[in-house]
Amino acid sequence: MRPDDVEFMGDMVVQLDATIQKLVEEELVLIDKLGDVRVEELKEYWDLTLAPDEEMEFKRTMDYWDKILIRTWAHLKRAHNSRAEVGKTFMKLNSKL
């Protein structure tokens, strides 16, 4: 791997860590805003544990802040997955050295 690639991946790690931290802070604010009961309901929806008819009904009850929390969870998941992939690439690189 070229030094430029390693530097790029290092920068990516820093950016992903900052993004994850920002999203976690946003998540905490939203959880506080929505309350524990609603957040538990949203987790059930997010974890796909609702029956299809329950899911349809639940979607009808979702408001703006519910959707923002779901979006935040999706972004967090994507950022964590990307961060893990970069970490695996670095580990593979180091094992070859």
Secondary structure as UniProt FT lines:
FT   HELIX           3..34
FT   HELIX           36..46
FT   TURN            47..48
FT   HELIX           52..61
FT   HELIX           64..96
//
